[in-house]
Amino acid sequence: MTEQTVIVIGAGMAGISAARHLQDAGIQVTILEARDRIGGRIHTNTNFGVALDCGASWIHRIDGNPLYHLTEKYQVKTQFTDYESIKTYDSDGQVIDDDEIEHAENLFEEIMDILDEEREELEEDISLEAGIQSILAQYKLSPRQQRLIDYLITAEIEHDYAANLSDLSLWYWDQDEEFGGNDVIFPGGYHQLIEKLAEGLDIRLQQVVTEIAYNKRGVTIKTAGGEQFDAAYAIVTLPSGVLKSGRVKFVPPLPAKKQRAIEQSRMGNFNKVYLRFPDIFWDKNEEFISYVSEKHGEWLSWMNYHFYLEEPILLAFNTADYGQKLDNMAEADVIETAMAALKKLYGEGIPDPIVWIITNWGEDPYSMGAYSYLPVGTRGKLYKEMAKPVGKRLLFAGEGTSRKYPATVHGAYLSGKREAERIIKATD
């Protein structure tokens, strides 16, 4: 062991980023990854014969975004997403007029503007749901208008933060920052970017870390397979859900402030369902399909993958409570409820899917959720506490340690770079 050795725990974007920056600076680094693949919550499935991202899909806001610069460097193809290319259906299968949607969107923006003003006057934090409901009570909305507002709440907030309104902090739910510009996806899969970044790195797969011992001189990592790794530094990139589970033992126990931050942290749930059909029966020219269900958040948002891949594939997004509900449903029941929603829009005669992919990030032992959010009673500084090193040898990275860009791949990337630069500076 020398001052030039580092163990990175986790081969997701944060871990790959940290290792890439360290190795490029001439520092010896090894990544230990529990899964049999790299990428973490970036996971591209090719079972359909095309690349389908089951975890992260987008680079959000490309202007100045380091990930977009990397796609240009490595010549990885991306494609812009147009969120205005959408057809919205009511629960009876009728297309909702654009003017009605625009009116609901304007009302939603008005409600959120009022909320911004009123939260400044609050003496204590409450849930985002309580704040919105207090304002909605001042309006006389028809049942249809109420359903449209509920649809927008799910689409604009719960999908972005992977959490119920009742769980989000009114004060700090939107404290994050973003770059400018458009969003892009990877027609060939997000894995292309992670694989380019990982080229030449020492990555040990199927290494389930069970114990991290640390002192003033260095760290010792033990795995479920009985192996031991010693290094001068360790960068822990485990998702906050895994840290919270206690599956990894720290010796000595982490400081009380760090433990409190981990206990207060939350991971939201966001699941995807890909359906491949024998042929296309929906409008192939629209990128998105929305369904204003009578039940909150159920099968609300669909993405037309024929637009990107010219294949008869639909992708459904489900988050918050309904995303969690899918985790606990049998696969056949998930497909049945998905098809029930589609039949309301396109009729009973539509074909059944040939094959499908259902994600279950909440049940994944190496993620235990999709991405982080700030619950009621917490502040943005929670992310800073999650990011703080313990002593000089034990460091932390991941989207859940990024105050500016939590819940994003670029937040994970920048956090890995942050901790790598901390070690590079210490070893100069």
Secondary structure in CASP SS format (residue, H / E / C, confidence):
PFRMAT SS
TARGET T0000
AUTHOR 0000-0000-0000
METHOD secondary structure of the structure
MODEL  1
M C 1.00
T C 1.00
E C 1.00
Q C 1.00
T E 1.00
V E 1.00
I E 1.00
V E 1.00
I E 1.00
G C 1.00
A C 1.00
G E 1.00
M H 1.00
A H 1.00
G H 1.00
I H 1.00
S H 1.00
A H 1.00
A H 1.00
R H 1.00
H H 1.00
L H 1.00
Q H 1.00
D H 1.00
A C 1.00
G C 1.00
I C 1.00
Q E 1.00
V E 1.00
T E 1.00
I E 1.00
L E 1.00
E C 1.00
A C 1.00
R C 1.00
D C 1.00
R C 1.00
I C 1.00
G E 1.00
G C 1.00
R C 1.00
I C 1.00
H C 1.00
T E 1.00
N E 1.00
T C 1.00
N C 1.00
F C 1.00
G C 1.00
V C 1.00
A C 1.00
L E 1.00
D E 1.00
C C 1.00
G C 1.00
A C 1.00
S C 1.00
W E 1.00
I E 1.00
H C 1.00
R C 1.00
I C 1.00
D E 1.00
G C 1.00
N C 1.00
P H 1.00
L H 1.00
Y H 1.00
H H 1.00
L H 1.00
T H 1.00
E H 1.00
K H 1.00
Y H 1.00
Q C 1.00
V C 1.00
K C 1.00
T C 1.00
Q E 1.00
F E 1.00
T C 1.00
D C 1.00
Y C 1.00
E C 1.00
S C 1.00
I E 1.00
K E 1.00
T E 1.00
Y E 1.00
D E 1.00
S C 1.00
D C 1.00
G C 1.00
Q C 1.00
V E 1.00
I C 1.00
D C 1.00
D H 1.00
D H 1.00
E H 1.00
I H 1.00
E H 1.00
H H 1.00
A H 1.00
E H 1.00
N H 1.00
L H 1.00
F H 1.00
E H 1.00
E H 1.00
I H 1.00
M H 1.00
D H 1.00
I H 1.00
L H 1.00
D H 1.00
E H 1.00
E H 1.00
R H 1.00
E C 1.00
E C 1.00
L C 1.00
E C 1.00
E C 1.00
D C 1.00
I C 1.00
S E 1.00
L H 1.00
E H 1.00
A H 1.00
G H 1.00
I H 1.00
Q H 1.00
S H 1.00
I H 1.00
L H 1.00
A C 1.00
Q C 1.00
Y C 1.00
K C 1.00
L C 1.00
S C 1.00
P H 1.00
R H 1.00
Q H 1.00
Q H 1.00
R H 1.00
L H 1.00
I H 1.00
D H 1.00
Y H 1.00
L H 1.00
I H 1.00
T H 1.00
A H 1.00
E H 1.00
I H 1.00
E H 1.00
H H 1.00
D H 1.00
Y H 1.00
A C 1.00
A C 1.00
N C 1.00
L C 1.00
S C 1.00
D C 1.00
L E 1.00
S E 1.00
L C 1.00
W C 1.00
Y C 1.00
W C 1.00
D C 1.00
Q C 1.00
D C 1.00
E C 1.00
E C 1.00
F C 1.00
G E 1.00
G C 1.00
N C 1.00
D C 1.00
V E 1.00
I E 1.00
F C 1.00
P C 1.00
G C 1.00
G C 1.00
Y C 1.00
H H 1.00
Q H 1.00
L H 1.00
I H 1.00
E H 1.00
K H 1.00
L H 1.00
A H 1.00
E C 1.00
G C 1.00
L C 1.00
D E 1.00
I E 1.00
R E 1.00
L C 1.00
Q C 1.00
Q C 1.00
V C 1.00
V E 1.00
T E 1.00
E E 1.00
I E 1.00
A E 1.00
Y E 1.00
N C 1.00
K C 1.00
R C 1.00
G C 1.00
V E 1.00
T E 1.00
I E 1.00
K E 1.00
T E 1.00
A C 1.00
G C 1.00
G C 1.00
E C 1.00
Q E 1.00
F E 1.00
D E 1.00
A E 1.00
A C 1.00
Y E 1.00
A E 1.00
I E 1.00
V E 1.00
T C 1.00
L C 1.00
P C 1.00
S H 1.00
G H 1.00
V H 1.00
L H 1.00
K H 1.00
S H 1.00
G C 1.00
R C 1.00
V C 1.00
K E 1.00
F E 1.00
V E 1.00
P C 1.00
P C 1.00
L C 1.00
P C 1.00
A H 1.00
K H 1.00
K H 1.00
Q H 1.00
R H 1.00
A H 1.00
I H 1.00
E H 1.00
Q H 1.00
S C 1.00
R E 1.00
M E 1.00
G E 1.00
N C 1.00
F E 1.00
N E 1.00
K E 1.00
V E 1.00
Y E 1.00
L E 1.00
R E 1.00
F C 1.00
P C 1.00
D C 1.00
I C 1.00
F C 1.00
W C 1.00
D C 1.00
K C 1.00
N C 1.00
E C 1.00
E C 1.00
F E 1.00
I E 1.00
S E 1.00
Y E 1.00
V E 1.00
S C 1.00
E C 1.00
K C 1.00
H C 1.00
G C 1.00
E C 1.00
W C 1.00
L C 1.00
S E 1.00
W E 1.00
M E 1.00
N E 1.00
Y C 1.00
H H 1.00
F H 1.00
Y H 1.00
L H 1.00
E C 1.00
E C 1.00
P C 1.00
I E 1.00
L E 1.00
L E 1.00
A E 1.00
F E 1.00
N E 1.00
T E 1.00
A H 1.00
D H 1.00
Y H 1.00
G H 1.00
Q H 1.00
K H 1.00
L H 1.00
D H 1.00
N C 1.00
M C 1.00
A C 1.00
E H 1.00
A H 1.00
D H 1.00
V H 1.00
I H 1.00
E H 1.00
T H 1.00
A H 1.00
M H 1.00
A H 1.00
A H 1.00
L H 1.00
K H 1.00
K H 1.00
L H 1.00
Y H 1.00
G C 1.00
E C 1.00
G C 1.00
I C 1.00
P C 1.00
D C 1.00
P C 1.00
I C 1.00
V E 1.00
W E 1.00
I E 1.00
I E 1.00
T C 1.00
N C 1.00
W H 1.00
G H 1.00
E H 1.00
D C 1.00
P C 1.00
Y C 1.00
S C 1.00
M C 1.00
G C 1.00
A C 1.00
Y E 1.00
S E 1.00
Y E 1.00
L C 1.00
P E 1.00
V C 1.00
G C 1.00
T C 1.00
R C 1.00
G C 1.00
K H 1.00
L H 1.00
Y H 1.00
K H 1.00
E H 1.00
M H 1.00
A H 1.00
K C 1.00
P C 1.00
V E 1.00
G C 1.00
K C 1.00
R C 1.00
L E 1.00
L E 1.00
F E 1.00
A C 1.00
G C 1.00
E H 1.00
G H 1.00
T H 1.00
S C 1.00
R C 1.00
K C 1.00
Y C 1.00
P C 1.00
A C 1.00
T C 1.00
V H 1.00
H H 1.00
G H 1.00
A H 1.00
Y H 1.00
L H 1.00
S H 1.00
G H 1.00
K H 1.00
R H 1.00
E H 1.00
A H 1.00
E H 1.00
R H 1.00
I H 1.00
I H 1.00
K H 1.00
A H 1.00
T H 1.00
D C 1.00
END
